[in-house]
Amino acid sequence: IGAIVAVIIVGAAFYFLTQPKEEVIVNWGARLTEPEIIFLAKKFYEKYGIKLNVIWYPTGVELRDALIAGEVDFAELGVTPAITGLSRSDDMVILSFVEHGGGKYRVVVRKDSPYQTMDDLLGKKIAVKIGSGCYTAFLKYVTSRGWDIKDFEVIDMGDVDAMAALEAGSVDAVVYWEPIPAMLVTKGVAREIFNFEGFVENPVVFASRRSFVEAHKDITVKILAAWIETLEFLRNNPKEAAEIVSREMAKKGIEIPPEAYELSLSHMNYTAWVEQRVIDEFIKIGDLLVEKGKIPPDSVNWDKAFDFSYLEEATKLVKG
């Protein structure tokens, strides 16, 4: 009997060991940003055995809502969608930064327009995506000048509509993040009159849900490792990255020369780790959103908003 039991145990063990492991497919929320495009095109995640179900979203606002709803597992978000997300969900958590610096937010006008400074735009039609990190930078600048947002005719527009509107002359200026300004400049349509370099950091972050990362630590660390490699590629290979982004955008019917993306990348500061001052500004932007009535007071638990423990493990994995 003992021999039979031993055979059964060994047989059962062999069966379970030889069965394929349950495959975890990550629901990846994607936007048309340079990091997202490089991440997917270079497929750094495949070396870590990760499989993705890619779901595209037009902006970080829709992507944030999808993350909170559990439709996607990770999201690259601008500062405003990220903070409003944290104010709405205790489950949302920031795992890493993506990039920071105000140079990516630029104000462009038609090349043939008379406007030279921000003062010239008072009372004029401004295309911007309300609720975006770029909008928050604009809001912060307006406040610093002692102006009110109502001193401008702000029009909420997506990127494609904003570009078309400036070309048609139906708006006076576009306040947007890269690569939209670079695209307009490269096409010969626009020229820059201002950017927010040195005025704001407005970091972009990489977020998930706490419930997901705690249940899938291994997956989370590997995704972050692939994300680190993506950011390193963007920093170290801007010309090649610009060519890849241009090619991938063309597949989606958007023809933009590599030169526009290379110009765009020159305004970016891609890094997963940031100095404390960047985190401090992130929190201060939350205070500004409270002041402007965009989120309720005390709605963000800053003690739980960040968890860099997975990023620490991912950094070791990349180096090791």
Secondary structure as UniProt FT lines:
FT   HELIX           2..18
FT   STRAND          25..30
FT   HELIX           34..42
FT   HELIX           44..48
FT   STRAND          51..56
FT   HELIX           60..69
FT   STRAND          74..77
FT   HELIX           79..88
FT   TURN            90..91
FT   STRAND          92..99
FT   HELIX           102..104
FT   STRAND          105..110
FT   TURN            111..112
FT   HELIX           118..121
FT   TURN            122..123
FT   STRAND          125..128
FT   TURN            130..131
FT   HELIX           133..144
FT   TURN            145..146
FT   HELIX           149..151
FT   STRAND          153..156
FT   HELIX           159..168
FT   STRAND          173..177
FT   TURN            178..179
FT   HELIX           180..186
FT   TURN            187..188
FT   STRAND          190..195
FT   TURN            197..199
FT   STRAND          204..209
FT   HELIX           210..215
FT   HELIX           217..236
FT   HELIX           238..251
FT   TURN            252..253
FT   HELIX           258..265
FT   TURN            266..267
FT   HELIX           276..291
FT   TURN            292..293
FT   TURN            297..298
FT   HELIX           302..305
FT   HELIX           309..319
//
